[in-house]
Amino acid sequence: MTASNAPQKSPPAKVLVFVDLPGGELDDAGKGIISEASRLAKTLGCEWSAISLAGSENEAIQEFAPYGVPGVTLIEAGPGATDSLEAQGQLLALAAAELGASVVLLPHNDLGGSLAPLLASQLQAALFTEAIGYDSEDDGLKLMRQILGVQVAESKLWDQSVSLVLTMNPRVLSAVVLPTMQRSELQISPWSSSTAVAAGPSRIVERIPPDPQTVDVTEAEVMVSVGLGCNEQGFEQVKELTRLLNASLGVTRPVYDLGYAEFERMVGQTGKTVAPRFYLALGISGSMHHLGGIKDSKKVVSVNIDSKVPIFPNSDEGFVADLRDVLPLLIERVKSATGGTA
Ligand SMILES: Cc1cc2nc3c(=O)[nH]c(=O)nc-3n(C[C@H](O)[C@H](O)[C@H](O)COP(=O)(O)OP(=O)(O)OC[C@H]3O[C@@H](n4cnc5c(N)ncnc54)[C@H](O)[C@@H]3O)c2cc1C
C-alpha cells in the first residue's frame, strides 16, 4: 500500500475539561471531572488541559495542580456573557476549536448539562451525556450510560471522525487525588474571543445550592438511611437528625412499604442507586437488594443491634447498638456541636 492510498489516520485526540468554579471555588464535581479528564487522556493516550471561565478565583485554580493539570485556559467572558448560558456555550466552543480539542469533557451537573448541547451544536460535534464509563476501542472510545437504574447499560462507539462533547454522570466522579497523579506546574493562559458573542434569551439569575431535604437522592452528598430497626418514634428522630446534619433521607423497601416515605427516597435494587460521600445506615440489615444501591457510597457507617448482619462487612465503620439509645444521644450531640442550628 502506498502512502497515497493508505487509510487516513485521525490526528491525535486532545481532551479539554471544562471546570466550573461555583462561588469561585473548586468543588467536588470540579475535582472529580479533572481526575476523570486525566484518566480519559490516559485511555486515549493523548494530551489534556482544563478550561474555566475567568473570575477572581486564583486560589481555586491553584487547587488544580495536585491533579496534574498541565494547563488551564481562562476564558475572559466579559460583561454580558457571565450570566448568559448561550454566550458561555459560544465562548467555550470558540476556545475549544482554537485549542484543537477533540473531546470536551464536562460534569453532568446543572451548568455542564446545559452547556453540553450548546457546545455540541456550535462545534458540530457528537454528544454523549451522563456517561458512567468508557473504554478505548480501536482509535476511539466505547461509551457507556446507565438506563433504567442499574439494569441496562447502553453503549456507543466514538471513532474520532468528529469531535465529541462528553458529560459524565456525577455519581461516578471521584474527587480523590490518586497516588499516580503528579502535581503539575500549572500553565495559566488567559483567552478572549476575537469574535463578538451574543447573549441569548436565557439568563443565569442566581445559583442556588440544592436543598438536601428535597434533592434527588442520587445527587445527595450526605445521607441518613433508615430500616425496619426504627419504630415510628425513631423515624421522627431520624428525620430531625437529617435536618440537623443537612443530610438527605433514604429508606429501605420495607420502610417505604410502611408508608413512612415516598418511593423517591427508597434506596436499593428497585429503588435509587446512590453515591453520597457519607451514608449512615440505621437499623438496616444489609440485604443484597439494599446493598446494590449503596455500593458507590464513599463511606458507609452503620448502626445495628445485631452484630451478625451483612451491613457490617459492607461498612467502613459499624456500631452494635440499640437505636432507641443512640438516636436521642446523637441528636443531642449534633445539637450541642452546632448550637442546634445546623
Ligand atoms: C426483587 C426485590 C427487590 C428488592 N428491592 C429492594 C430495594 O430496592 N431496597 C431495599 O431496601 N430492599 C429491597 N428489597 C427488600 C430486601 O430484600 C430486604 O427485605 C430489605 O432491604 C430489608 O430492609 P431492612 O434492612 O429495613 O429490614 P430488616 O432486614 O428486617 O432489618 C432490620 C434491621 O434492624 C435491626 N434492628 C432491629 N431493632 C433495632 C434497634 N432497636 N436498634 C438497631 N437495630 C435494630 C435488626 O437487627 C435488623 O438487622 C427487595 C426485595 C426483592 C425480593
The ligand as an ORCA input file, in Angstrom:
! r2SCAN-3c Opt
* xyz 0 1
  C     -36.986     -8.213     43.951
  C     -36.706     -7.499     45.233
  C     -36.270     -6.192     45.169
  C     -35.983     -5.516     46.355
  N     -35.538     -4.214     46.269
  C     -35.201     -3.567     47.414
  C     -34.670     -2.238     47.366
  O     -34.567     -1.605     46.314
  N     -34.288     -1.664     48.523
  C     -34.405     -2.310     49.754
  O     -34.011     -1.724     50.769
  N     -34.921     -3.547     49.793
  C     -35.329     -4.181     48.695
  N     -35.866     -5.440     48.781
  C     -36.115     -5.999     50.121
  C     -34.864     -6.625     50.713
  O     -34.744     -7.964     50.283
  C     -34.915     -6.602     52.257
  O     -36.088     -7.231     52.687
  C     -34.852     -5.191     52.830
  O     -33.768     -4.481     52.280
  C     -34.688     -5.256     54.337
  O     -34.895     -3.988     54.861
  P     -34.468     -3.611     56.345
  O     -32.993     -3.734     56.446
  O     -35.099     -2.297     56.655
  O     -35.238     -4.683     57.234
  P     -34.713     -5.960     58.002
  O     -33.977     -6.855     57.089
  O     -35.879     -6.503     58.725
  O     -33.645     -5.359     59.025
  C     -33.970     -4.583     60.124
  C     -32.705     -4.484     60.950
  O     -32.909     -3.653     62.079
  C     -32.161     -4.162     63.144
  N     -32.752     -3.671     64.390
  C     -33.934     -4.028     64.967
  N     -34.152     -3.300     66.066
  C     -33.090     -2.457     66.191
  C     -32.754     -1.473     67.144
  N     -33.562     -1.191     68.198
  N     -31.593     -0.807     67.001
  C     -30.744     -1.087     65.975
  N     -31.034     -2.008     65.034
  C     -32.195     -2.687     65.145
  C     -32.250     -5.661     63.007
  O     -31.171     -6.296     63.656
  C     -32.224     -5.817     61.501
  O     -30.912     -6.069     61.038
  C     -36.167     -6.143     47.618
  C     -36.619     -7.462     47.642
  C     -36.904     -8.124     46.479
  C     -37.398     -9.555     46.555
*
